[in-house]
Amino acid sequence: MYTANRAEEVKLLKNLWTSQPTTCPKCGGAELEHLHKKAKKSNTRWKCPACGEIYRTIGMLKSLPKE
Ligand SMILES: [Zn+2]
């Protein structure tokens, strides 16, 4: 989890999947970028250019706490 609770984490995931501008929830210092800029069709992996954190949306989805 990168955010405080499940609802926030789901919101973060939705933002990434729909390629919304998303500020890094870890450092707040930059917007997340595609990890592989050339592979635009894949938006499952993102990276923060400020702190270097890598976000894997599939892993984030799997680690969501149960409601
Ligand atoms: Zn960051």
N, CA, C, O and the ligand as a Tripos MOL2 file, in Angstrom:
@<TRIPOS>MOLECULE
protein
  269   267    68     0     0
PROTEIN
NO_CHARGES

@<TRIPOS>ATOM
      1 N           0.8370   -1.2040    0.0000 N.3       1 MET1
      2 CA          0.0000    0.0000    0.0000 C.3       1 MET1
      3 C           0.8720    1.2550    0.0000 C.2       1 MET1
      4 O           1.8440    1.3680    0.7470 O.2       1 MET1
      5 N           0.4920    2.1790   -0.8560 N.am      2 TYR2
      6 CA          1.2150    3.4450   -0.9170 C.3       2 TYR2
      7 C           0.4150    4.5780   -0.2860 C.2       2 TYR2
      8 O           0.9410    5.6620   -0.0370 O.2       2 TYR2
      9 N          -0.8510    4.3120   -0.0320 N.am      3 THR3
     10 CA         -1.7260    5.3490    0.5060 C.3       3 THR3
     11 C          -2.2570    4.9200    1.8630 C.2       3 THR3
     12 O          -1.9350    3.8340    2.3450 O.2       3 THR3
     13 N          -3.0720    5.7730    2.4820 N.am      4 ALA4
     14 CA         -3.4980    5.5510    3.8600 C.3       4 ALA4
     15 C          -4.5490    4.4580    4.0030 C.2       4 ALA4
     16 O          -4.6180    3.7930    5.0370 O.2       4 ALA4
     17 N          -5.3570    4.2730    2.9840 N.am      5 ASN5
     18 CA         -6.4290    3.2940    3.1270 C.3       5 ASN5
     19 C          -6.8180    2.7140    1.7700 C.2       5 ASN5
     20 O          -6.3240    3.1310    0.7220 O.2       5 ASN5
     21 N          -7.7170    1.7430    1.8290 N.am      6 ARG6
     22 CA         -8.1040    1.0100    0.6280 C.3       6 ARG6
     23 C          -8.7250    1.9130   -0.4360 C.2       6 ARG6
     24 O          -8.4180    1.7960   -1.6220 O.2       6 ARG6
     25 N          -9.6060    2.8190    0.0080 N.am      7 ALA7
     26 CA        -10.2830    3.6990   -0.9530 C.3       7 ALA7
     27 C          -9.2760    4.5710   -1.7000 C.2       7 ALA7
     28 O          -9.3960    4.7740   -2.9080 O.2       7 ALA7
     29 N          -8.2910    5.0810   -0.9780 N.am      8 GLU8
     30 CA         -7.2760    5.9200   -1.6050 C.3       8 GLU8
     31 C          -6.4180    5.1100   -2.5640 C.2       8 GLU8
     32 O          -6.0340    5.5900   -3.6310 O.2       8 GLU8
     33 N          -6.1240    3.8830   -2.1730 N.am      9 GLU9
     34 CA         -5.2990    3.0310   -3.0190 C.3       9 GLU9
     35 C          -6.0350    2.6850   -4.3150 C.2       9 GLU9
     36 O          -5.4280    2.6600   -5.3860 O.2       9 GLU9
     37 N          -7.3300    2.4190   -4.2210 N.am     10 VAL10
     38 CA         -8.1390    2.1300   -5.4080 C.3      10 VAL10
     39 C          -8.1820    3.3500   -6.3250 C.2      10 VAL10
     40 O          -8.1100    3.2210   -7.5470 O.2      10 VAL10
     41 N          -8.2980    4.5220   -5.7310 N.am     11 LYS11
     42 CA         -8.3120    5.7520   -6.5120 C.3      11 LYS11
     43 C          -6.9830    5.9260   -7.2530 C.2      11 LYS11
     44 O          -6.9550    6.3060   -8.4230 O.2      11 LYS11
     45 N          -5.9040    5.6460   -6.5600 N.am     12 LEU12
     46 CA         -4.5850    5.7320   -7.1710 C.3      12 LEU12
     47 C          -4.4750    4.7600   -8.3510 C.2      12 LEU12
     48 O          -3.9780    5.1260   -9.4160 O.2      12 LEU12
     49 N          -4.9330    3.5430   -8.1590 N.am     13 LEU13
     50 CA         -4.8900    2.5460   -9.2320 C.3      13 LEU13
     51 C          -5.7060    2.9990  -10.4430 C.2      13 LEU13
     52 O          -5.2630    2.8730  -11.5850 O.2      13 LEU13
     53 N          -6.8820    3.5180  -10.1830 N.am     14 LYS14
     54 CA         -7.7400    3.9650  -11.2870 C.3      14 LYS14
     55 C          -7.0850    5.1120  -12.0540 C.2      14 LYS14
     56 O          -7.1560    5.1790  -13.2810 O.2      14 LYS14
     57 N          -6.4520    6.0040  -11.3130 N.am     15 ASN15
     58 CA         -5.7470    7.1040  -11.9700 C.3      15 ASN15
     59 C          -4.6590    6.5770  -12.8950 C.2      15 ASN15
     60 O          -4.5040    7.0610  -14.0160 O.2      15 ASN15
     61 N          -3.9160    5.6000  -12.4340 N.am     16 LEU16
     62 CA         -2.8200    5.0600  -13.2420 C.3      16 LEU16
     63 C          -3.3610    4.3340  -14.4650 C.2      16 LEU16
     64 O          -2.8430    4.5010  -15.5690 O.2      16 LEU16
     65 N          -4.3910    3.5380  -14.2740 N.am     17 TRP17
     66 CA         -4.9450    2.7640  -15.3930 C.3      17 TRP17
     67 C          -5.5360    3.6520  -16.4750 C.2      17 TRP17
     68 O          -5.5250    3.3120  -17.6580 O.2      17 TRP17
     69 N          -6.0520    4.7940  -16.0460 N.am     18 THR18
     70 CA         -6.6490    5.6990  -17.0270 C.3      18 THR18
     71 C          -5.6770    6.8120  -17.4180 C.2      18 THR18
     72 O          -6.0550    7.7820  -18.0760 O.2      18 THR18
     73 N          -4.4070    6.6530  -16.9970 N.am     19 SER19
     74 CA         -3.3370    7.5890  -17.3520 C.3      19 SER19
     75 C          -3.6270    9.0260  -16.9430 C.2      19 SER19
     76 O          -3.2940    9.9690  -17.6600 O.2      19 SER19
     77 N          -4.2500    9.1770  -15.7840 N.am     20 GLN20
     78 CA         -4.4480   10.5110  -15.2250 C.3      20 GLN20
     79 C          -3.1250   11.0010  -14.6400 C.2      20 GLN20
     80 O          -2.3270   10.2010  -14.1500 O.2      20 GLN20
     81 N          -2.8900   12.3190  -14.6900 N.am     21 PRO21
     82 CA         -1.7050   12.8360  -14.0040 C.3      21 PRO21
     83 C          -1.7870   12.5000  -12.5200 C.2      21 PRO21
     84 O          -2.7420   12.8690  -11.8370 O.2      21 PRO21
     85 N          -0.7800   11.8000  -12.0370 N.am     22 THR22
     86 CA         -0.8200   11.3070  -10.6680 C.3      22 THR22
     87 C           0.4550   11.6820   -9.9270 C.2      22 THR22
     88 O           1.5500   11.2770  -10.3170 O.2      22 THR22
     89 N           0.3110   12.4400   -8.8780 N.am     23 THR23
     90 CA          1.4750   12.8030   -8.0760 C.3      23 THR23
     91 C           1.9090   11.6000   -7.2460 C.2      23 THR23
     92 O           1.0800   10.8740   -6.6990 O.2      23 THR23
     93 N           3.2090   11.4040   -7.1640 N.am     24 CYS24
     94 CA          3.7590   10.2870   -6.3930 C.3      24 CYS24
     95 C           3.2390   10.3320   -4.9590 C.2      24 CYS24
     96 O           3.4740   11.3080   -4.2470 O.2      24 CYS24
     97 N           2.5230    9.2700   -4.5240 N.am     25 PRO25
     98 CA          1.9890    9.2720   -3.1630 C.3      25 PRO25
     99 C           3.0680    9.0740   -2.1030 C.2      25 PRO25
    100 O           2.8250    9.2930   -0.9170 O.2      25 PRO25
    101 N           4.2490    8.6650   -2.5260 N.am     26 LYS26
    102 CA          5.3130    8.4130   -1.5500 C.3      26 LYS26
    103 C           6.0630    9.6970   -1.1920 C.2      26 LYS26
    104 O           6.2240   10.0210   -0.0160 O.2      26 LYS26
    105 N           6.5190   10.4240   -2.2120 N.am     27 CYS27
    106 CA          7.3130   11.6250   -1.9390 C.3      27 CYS27
    107 C           6.5800   12.9100   -2.2780 C.2      27 CYS27
    108 O           6.9410   13.9770   -1.7820 O.2      27 CYS27
    109 N           5.5370   12.8210   -3.1320 N.am     28 GLY28
    110 CA          4.7910   14.0180   -3.5010 C.3      28 GLY28
    111 C           5.5840   14.9990   -4.3380 C.2      28 GLY28
    112 O           5.1750   16.1470   -4.5110 O.2      28 GLY28
    113 N           6.7240   14.5490   -4.8620 N.am     29 GLY29
    114 CA          7.6250   15.4740   -5.5250 C.3      29 GLY29
    115 C           7.4880   15.5660   -7.0320 C.2      29 GLY29
    116 O           8.0430   16.4760   -7.6490 O.2      29 GLY29
    117 N           6.7560   14.6360   -7.6360 N.am     30 ALA30
    118 CA          6.6590   14.6420   -9.0920 C.3      30 ALA30
    119 C           5.4770   13.7890   -9.5230 C.2      30 ALA30
    120 O           4.9130   13.0270   -8.7380 O.2      30 ALA30
    121 N           5.1170   13.9390  -10.8060 N.am     31 GLU31
    122 CA          4.0740   13.0750  -11.3500 C.3      31 GLU31
    123 C           4.6850   11.7830  -11.8590 C.2      31 GLU31
    124 O           5.8050   11.7700  -12.3700 O.2      31 GLU31
    125 N           3.9450   10.7080  -11.7150 N.am     32 LEU32
    126 CA          4.4530    9.4050  -12.1400 C.3      32 LEU32
    127 C           4.5220    9.3180  -13.6570 C.2      32 LEU32
    128 O           3.7000    9.8970  -14.3680 O.2      32 LEU32
    129 N           5.5170    8.5850  -14.1380 N.am     33 GLU33
    130 CA          5.7130    8.3970  -15.5770 C.3      33 GLU33
    131 C           5.6830    6.9140  -15.8980 C.2      33 GLU33
    132 O           5.9610    6.0730  -15.0440 O.2      33 GLU33
    133 N           5.3340    6.6000  -17.1660 N.am     34 HIS34
    134 CA          5.4210    5.2210  -17.6140 C.3      34 HIS34
    135 C           6.8380    4.7130  -17.4090 C.2      34 HIS34
    136 O           7.8030    5.4090  -17.7260 O.2      34 HIS34
    137 N           6.9640    3.5140  -16.8850 N.am     35 LEU35
    138 CA          8.2880    2.9410  -16.6870 C.3      35 LEU35
    139 C           8.9590    2.6890  -18.0340 C.2      35 LEU35
    140 O          10.1550    2.9220  -18.2060 O.2      35 LEU35
    141 N           8.1650    2.2100  -18.9780 N.am     36 HIS36
    142 CA          8.7010    1.9680  -20.3150 C.3      36 HIS36
    143 C           8.0240    2.9380  -21.2800 C.2      36 HIS36
    144 O           6.9320    2.6740  -21.7830 O.2      36 HIS36
    145 N           8.6790    4.0420  -21.5250 N.am     37 LYS37
    146 CA          8.0360    5.0850  -22.3100 C.3      37 LYS37
    147 C           7.7250    4.6560  -23.7340 C.2      37 LYS37
    148 O           6.7850    5.1580  -24.3500 O.2      37 LYS37
    149 N           8.5070    3.7370  -24.2490 N.am     38 LYS38
    150 CA          8.2790    3.3140  -25.6330 C.3      38 LYS38
    151 C           7.0840    2.3730  -25.7470 C.2      38 LYS38
    152 O           6.4430    2.2840  -26.7940 O.2      38 LYS38
    153 N           6.7980    1.6780  -24.6610 N.am     39 ALA39
    154 CA          5.6840    0.7260  -24.6860 C.3      39 ALA39
    155 C           4.4330    1.4060  -24.1490 C.2      39 ALA39
    156 O           3.9780    1.1140  -23.0440 O.2      39 ALA39
    157 N           3.9000    2.2920  -24.9240 N.am     40 LYS40
    158 CA          2.7600    3.0900  -24.4690 C.3      40 LYS40
    159 C           1.5150    2.2530  -24.2180 C.2      40 LYS40
    160 O           0.6280    2.6420  -23.4590 O.2      40 LYS40
    161 N           1.4680    1.1140  -24.8610 N.am     41 LYS41
    162 CA          0.2710    0.2850  -24.6580 C.3      41 LYS41
    163 C           0.2290   -0.3170  -23.2620 C.2      41 LYS41
    164 O          -0.8280   -0.7290  -22.7850 O.2      41 LYS41
    165 N           1.3770   -0.3630  -22.6160 N.am     42 SER42
    166 CA          1.4010   -0.9060  -21.2700 C.3      42 SER42
    167 C           1.3890    0.2200  -20.2550 C.2      42 SER42
    168 O           2.3310    1.0090  -20.1900 O.2      42 SER42
    169 N           0.3300    0.3010  -19.4640 N.am     43 ASN43
    170 CA          0.3090    1.3200  -18.4160 C.3      43 ASN43
    171 C           0.2050    0.6610  -17.0480 C.2      43 ASN43
    172 O          -0.4080    1.2000  -16.1260 O.2      43 ASN43
    173 N           0.8170   -0.5170  -16.9350 N.am     44 THR44
    174 CA          0.7410   -1.2200  -15.6650 C.3      44 THR44
    175 C           1.9350   -0.9240  -14.7610 C.2      44 THR44
    176 O           1.9070   -1.2160  -13.5660 O.2      44 THR44
    177 N           2.9780   -0.3440  -15.3380 N.am     45 ARG45
    178 CA          4.1380   -0.0350  -14.5060 C.3      45 ARG45
    179 C           4.5200    1.4310  -14.6510 C.2      45 ARG45
    180 O           4.6510    1.9600  -15.7550 O.2      45 ARG45
    181 N           4.6920    2.0600  -13.5080 N.am     46 TRP46
    182 CA          4.9620    3.4870  -13.4460 C.3      46 TRP46
    183 C           6.1630    3.7340  -12.5640 C.2      46 TRP46
    184 O           6.5010    2.9300  -11.6950 O.2      46 TRP46
    185 N           6.8020    4.8730  -12.8090 N.am     47 LYS47
    186 CA          7.9540    5.2320  -11.9910 C.3      47 LYS47
    187 C           7.8890    6.7000  -11.6040 C.2      47 LYS47
    188 O           7.4590    7.5470  -12.3870 O.2      47 LYS47
    189 N           8.3240    6.9850  -10.3800 N.am     48 CYS48
    190 CA          8.4300    8.3740   -9.9400 C.3      48 CYS48
    191 C           9.8160    8.8930  -10.3140 C.2      48 CYS48
    192 O          10.8230    8.3340   -9.8790 O.2      48 CYS48
    193 N           9.8760    9.9630  -11.1230 N.am     49 PRO49
    194 CA         11.1770   10.4930  -11.5200 C.3      49 PRO49
    195 C          11.9070   11.1770  -10.3680 C.2      49 PRO49
    196 O          13.1160   11.3940  -10.4460 O.2      49 PRO49
    197 N          11.1920   11.5170   -9.3070 N.am     50 ALA50
    198 CA         11.8240   12.2150   -8.1810 C.3      50 ALA50
    199 C          12.4840   11.2420   -7.2000 C.2      50 ALA50
    200 O          13.6600   11.4010   -6.8720 O.2      50 ALA50
    201 N          11.7400   10.2390   -6.7320 N.am     51 CYS51
    202 CA         12.2950    9.3430   -5.7120 C.3      51 CYS51
    203 C          12.6500    7.9680   -6.2690 C.2      51 CYS51
    204 O          13.2900    7.1700   -5.5840 O.2      51 CYS51
    205 N          12.2390    7.6830   -7.5090 N.am     52 GLY52
    206 CA         12.6200    6.4190   -8.1250 C.3      52 GLY52
    207 C          11.7420    5.2360   -7.7720 C.2      52 GLY52
    208 O          12.0120    4.1100   -8.1930 O.2      52 GLY52
    209 N          10.6920    5.4810   -7.0040 N.am     53 GLU53
    210 CA          9.7860    4.3920   -6.6360 C.3      53 GLU53
    211 C           9.0950    3.8410   -7.8810 C.2      53 GLU53
    212 O           8.6470    4.5970   -8.7430 O.2      53 GLU53
    213 N           9.0150    2.5250   -7.9610 N.am     54 ILE54
    214 CA          8.3260    1.9020   -9.0890 C.3      54 ILE54
    215 C           6.9900    1.3490   -8.6140 C.2      54 ILE54
    216 O           6.9050    0.6590   -7.5980 O.2      54 ILE54
    217 N           5.9580    1.6700   -9.3720 N.am     55 TYR55
    218 CA          4.5980    1.2430   -9.0380 C.3      55 TYR55
    219 C           4.1410    0.1980  -10.0340 C.2      55 TYR55
    220 O           4.0710    0.4560  -11.2350 O.2      55 TYR55
    221 N           3.8340   -0.9720   -9.5310 N.am     56 ARG56
    222 CA          3.2900   -2.0390  -10.3710 C.3      56 ARG56
    223 C           1.8260   -2.2050  -10.0060 C.2      56 ARG56
    224 O           1.4920   -2.6770   -8.9190 O.2      56 ARG56
    225 N           0.9570   -1.8090  -10.9300 N.am     57 THR57
    226 CA         -0.4610   -1.7730  -10.5780 C.3      57 THR57
    227 C          -1.0280   -3.1660  -10.3050 C.2      57 THR57
    228 O          -1.9370   -3.3210   -9.4890 O.2      57 THR57
    229 N          -0.4920   -4.1740  -10.9860 N.am     58 ILE58
    230 CA         -1.0110   -5.5260  -10.7580 C.3      58 ILE58
    231 C          -0.6730   -5.9900   -9.3370 C.2      58 ILE58
    232 O          -1.5060   -6.5820   -8.6510 O.2      58 ILE58
    233 N           0.5450   -5.7150   -8.9150 N.am     59 GLY59
    234 CA          0.9390   -6.0610   -7.5500 C.3      59 GLY59
    235 C           0.1570   -5.2730   -6.5140 C.2      59 GLY59
    236 O          -0.2010   -5.7950   -5.4580 O.2      59 GLY59
    237 N          -0.1070   -4.0040   -6.8300 N.am     60 MET60
    238 CA         -0.8830   -3.1710   -5.9080 C.3      60 MET60
    239 C          -2.3010   -3.7040   -5.7620 C.2      60 MET60
    240 O          -2.8610   -3.7240   -4.6660 O.2      60 MET60
    241 N          -2.8650   -4.1310   -6.8680 N.am     61 LEU61
    242 CA         -4.2240   -4.6760   -6.8360 C.3      61 LEU61
    243 C          -4.2750   -5.9320   -5.9710 C.2      61 LEU61
    244 O          -5.1900   -6.1230   -5.1700 O.2      61 LEU61
    245 N          -3.2650   -6.7810   -6.1560 N.am     62 LYS62
    246 CA         -3.2520   -8.0430   -5.4010 C.3      62 LYS62
    247 C          -3.0680   -7.8170   -3.9090 C.2      62 LYS62
    248 O          -3.5540   -8.6030   -3.0960 O.2      62 LYS62
    249 N          -2.3730   -6.7550   -3.5480 N.am     63 SER63
    250 CA         -2.0830   -6.5410   -2.1240 C.3      63 SER63
    251 C          -3.1090   -5.6630   -1.4280 C.2      63 SER63
    252 O          -2.9310   -5.2920   -0.2680 O.2      63 SER63
    253 N          -4.1900   -5.3280   -2.1380 N.am     64 LEU64
    254 CA         -5.2480   -4.5480   -1.5160 C.3      64 LEU64
    255 C          -5.8510   -5.3520   -0.3570 C.2      64 LEU64
    256 O          -6.0990   -6.5500   -0.4980 O.2      64 LEU64
    257 N          -6.0860   -4.7030    0.7770 N.am     65 PRO65
    258 CA         -6.7450   -5.4160    1.8740 C.3      65 PRO65
    259 C          -8.1920   -5.7180    1.5210 C.2      65 PRO65
    260 O          -8.8230   -4.9920    0.7520 O.2      65 PRO65
    261 N          -8.7000   -6.7860    2.0860 N.am     66 LYS66
    262 CA        -10.0970   -7.1380    1.8180 C.3      66 LYS66
    263 C         -11.0230   -6.1560    2.5080 C.2      66 LYS66
    264 O         -10.6970   -5.6200    3.5670 O.2      66 LYS66
    265 N         -12.1660   -5.9240    1.9100 N.am     67 GLU67
    266 CA        -13.1200   -4.9750    2.4840 C.3      67 GLU67
    267 C         -13.8270   -5.5930    3.6770 C.2      67 GLU67
    268 O         -14.6710   -4.9460    4.2970 O.2      67 GLU67
    269 ZN          8.2550    9.8630   -5.5540 Zn       68 ZN68
@<TRIPOS>BOND
     1     1     2 1
     2     2     3 1
     3     3     4 2
     4     3     5 am
     5     5     6 1
     6     6     7 1
     7     7     8 2
     8     7     9 am
     9     9    10 1
    10    10    11 1
    11    11    12 2
    12    11    13 am
    13    13    14 1
    14    14    15 1
    15    15    16 2
    16    15    17 am
    17    17    18 1
    18    18    19 1
    19    19    20 2
    20    19    21 am
    21    21    22 1
    22    22    23 1
    23    23    24 2
    24    23    25 am
    25    25    26 1
    26    26    27 1
    27    27    28 2
    28    27    29 am
    29    29    30 1
    30    30    31 1
    31    31    32 2
    32    31    33 am
    33    33    34 1
    34    34    35 1
    35    35    36 2
    36    35    37 am
    37    37    38 1
    38    38    39 1
    39    39    40 2
    40    39    41 am
    41    41    42 1
    42    42    43 1
    43    43    44 2
    44    43    45 am
    45    45    46 1
    46    46    47 1
    47    47    48 2
    48    47    49 am
    49    49    50 1
    50    50    51 1
    51    51    52 2
    52    51    53 am
    53    53    54 1
    54    54    55 1
    55    55    56 2
    56    55    57 am
    57    57    58 1
    58    58    59 1
    59    59    60 2
    60    59    61 am
    61    61    62 1
    62    62    63 1
    63    63    64 2
    64    63    65 am
    65    65    66 1
    66    66    67 1
    67    67    68 2
    68    67    69 am
    69    69    70 1
    70    70    71 1
    71    71    72 2
    72    71    73 am
    73    73    74 1
    74    74    75 1
    75    75    76 2
    76    75    77 am
    77    77    78 1
    78    78    79 1
    79    79    80 2
    80    79    81 am
    81    81    82 1
    82    82    83 1
    83    83    84 2
    84    83    85 am
    85    85    86 1
    86    86    87 1
    87    87    88 2
    88    87    89 am
    89    89    90 1
    90    90    91 1
    91    91    92 2
    92    91    93 am
    93    93    94 1
    94    94    95 1
    95    95    96 2
    96    95    97 am
    97    97    98 1
    98    98    99 1
    99    99   100 2
   100    99   101 am
   101   101   102 1
   102   102   103 1
   103   103   104 2
   104   103   105 am
   105   105   106 1
   106   106   107 1
   107   107   108 2
   108   107   109 am
   109   109   110 1
   110   110   111 1
   111   111   112 2
   112   111   113 am
   113   113   114 1
   114   114   115 1
   115   115   116 2
   116   115   117 am
   117   117   118 1
   118   118   119 1
   119   119   120 2
   120   119   121 am
   121   121   122 1
   122   122   123 1
   123   123   124 2
   124   123   125 am
   125   125   126 1
   126   126   127 1
   127   127   128 2
   128   127   129 am
   129   129   130 1
   130   130   131 1
   131   131   132 2
   132   131   133 am
   133   133   134 1
   134   134   135 1
   135   135   136 2
   136   135   137 am
   137   137   138 1
   138   138   139 1
   139   139   140 2
   140   139   141 am
   141   141   142 1
   142   142   143 1
   143   143   144 2
   144   143   145 am
   145   145   146 1
   146   146   147 1
   147   147   148 2
   148   147   149 am
   149   149   150 1
   150   150   151 1
   151   151   152 2
   152   151   153 am
   153   153   154 1
   154   154   155 1
   155   155   156 2
   156   155   157 am
   157   157   158 1
   158   158   159 1
   159   159   160 2
   160   159   161 am
   161   161   162 1
   162   162   163 1
   163   163   164 2
   164   163   165 am
   165   165   166 1
   166   166   167 1
   167   167   168 2
   168   167   169 am
   169   169   170 1
   170   170   171 1
   171   171   172 2
   172   171   173 am
   173   173   174 1
   174   174   175 1
   175   175   176 2
   176   175   177 am
   177   177   178 1
   178   178   179 1
   179   179   180 2
   180   179   181 am
   181   181   182 1
   182   182   183 1
   183   183   184 2
   184   183   185 am
   185   185   186 1
   186   186   187 1
   187   187   188 2
   188   187   189 am
   189   189   190 1
   190   190   191 1
   191   191   192 2
   192   191   193 am
   193   193   194 1
   194   194   195 1
   195   195   196 2
   196   195   197 am
   197   197   198 1
   198   198   199 1
   199   199   200 2
   200   199   201 am
   201   201   202 1
   202   202   203 1
   203   203   204 2
   204   203   205 am
   205   205   206 1
   206   206   207 1
   207   207   208 2
   208   207   209 am
   209   209   210 1
   210   210   211 1
   211   211   212 2
   212   211   213 am
   213   213   214 1
   214   214   215 1
   215   215   216 2
   216   215   217 am
   217   217   218 1
   218   218   219 1
   219   219   220 2
   220   219   221 am
   221   221   222 1
   222   222   223 1
   223   223   224 2
   224   223   225 am
   225   225   226 1
   226   226   227 1
   227   227   228 2
   228   227   229 am
   229   229   230 1
   230   230   231 1
   231   231   232 2
   232   231   233 am
   233   233   234 1
   234   234   235 1
   235   235   236 2
   236   235   237 am
   237   237   238 1
   238   238   239 1
   239   239   240 2
   240   239   241 am
   241   241   242 1
   242   242   243 1
   243   243   244 2
   244   243   245 am
   245   245   246 1
   246   246   247 1
   247   247   248 2
   248   247   249 am
   249   249   250 1
   250   250   251 1
   251   251   252 2
   252   251   253 am
   253   253   254 1
   254   254   255 1
   255   255   256 2
   256   255   257 am
   257   257   258 1
   258   258   259 1
   259   259   260 2
   260   259   261 am
   261   261   262 1
   262   262   263 1
   263   263   264 2
   264   263   265 am
   265   265   266 1
   266   266   267 1
   267   267   268 2
@<TRIPOS>SUBSTRUCTURE
     1 MET1         2 RESIDUE 1 A MET
     2 TYR2         6 RESIDUE 1 A TYR
     3 THR3        10 RESIDUE 1 A THR
     4 ALA4        14 RESIDUE 1 A ALA
     5 ASN5        18 RESIDUE 1 A ASN
     6 ARG6        22 RESIDUE 1 A ARG
     7 ALA7        26 RESIDUE 1 A ALA
     8 GLU8        30 RESIDUE 1 A GLU
     9 GLU9        34 RESIDUE 1 A GLU
    10 VAL10       38 RESIDUE 1 A VAL
    11 LYS11       42 RESIDUE 1 A LYS
    12 LEU12       46 RESIDUE 1 A LEU
    13 LEU13       50 RESIDUE 1 A LEU
    14 LYS14       54 RESIDUE 1 A LYS
    15 ASN15       58 RESIDUE 1 A ASN
    16 LEU16       62 RESIDUE 1 A LEU
    17 TRP17       66 RESIDUE 1 A TRP
    18 THR18       70 RESIDUE 1 A THR
    19 SER19       74 RESIDUE 1 A SER
    20 GLN20       78 RESIDUE 1 A GLN
    21 PRO21       82 RESIDUE 1 A PRO
    22 THR22       86 RESIDUE 1 A THR
    23 THR23       90 RESIDUE 1 A THR
    24 CYS24       94 RESIDUE 1 A CYS
    25 PRO25       98 RESIDUE 1 A PRO
    26 LYS26      102 RESIDUE 1 A LYS
    27 CYS27      106 RESIDUE 1 A CYS
    28 GLY28      110 RESIDUE 1 A GLY
    29 GLY29      114 RESIDUE 1 A GLY
    30 ALA30      118 RESIDUE 1 A ALA
    31 GLU31      122 RESIDUE 1 A GLU
    32 LEU32      126 RESIDUE 1 A LEU
    33 GLU33      130 RESIDUE 1 A GLU
    34 HIS34      134 RESIDUE 1 A HIS
    35 LEU35      138 RESIDUE 1 A LEU
    36 HIS36      142 RESIDUE 1 A HIS
    37 LYS37      146 RESIDUE 1 A LYS
    38 LYS38      150 RESIDUE 1 A LYS
    39 ALA39      154 RESIDUE 1 A ALA
    40 LYS40      158 RESIDUE 1 A LYS
    41 LYS41      162 RESIDUE 1 A LYS
    42 SER42      166 RESIDUE 1 A SER
    43 ASN43      170 RESIDUE 1 A ASN
    44 THR44      174 RESIDUE 1 A THR
    45 ARG45      178 RESIDUE 1 A ARG
    46 TRP46      182 RESIDUE 1 A TRP
    47 LYS47      186 RESIDUE 1 A LYS
    48 CYS48      190 RESIDUE 1 A CYS
    49 PRO49      194 RESIDUE 1 A PRO
    50 ALA50      198 RESIDUE 1 A ALA
    51 CYS51      202 RESIDUE 1 A CYS
    52 GLY52      206 RESIDUE 1 A GLY
    53 GLU53      210 RESIDUE 1 A GLU
    54 ILE54      214 RESIDUE 1 A ILE
    55 TYR55      218 RESIDUE 1 A TYR
    56 ARG56      222 RESIDUE 1 A ARG
    57 THR57      226 RESIDUE 1 A THR
    58 ILE58      230 RESIDUE 1 A ILE
    59 GLY59      234 RESIDUE 1 A GLY
    60 MET60      238 RESIDUE 1 A MET
    61 LEU61      242 RESIDUE 1 A LEU
    62 LYS62      246 RESIDUE 1 A LYS
    63 SER63      250 RESIDUE 1 A SER
    64 LEU64      254 RESIDUE 1 A LEU
    65 PRO65      258 RESIDUE 1 A PRO
    66 LYS66      262 RESIDUE 1 A LYS
    67 GLU67      266 RESIDUE 1 A GLU
    68 ZN68       269 GROUP 0 **** ****
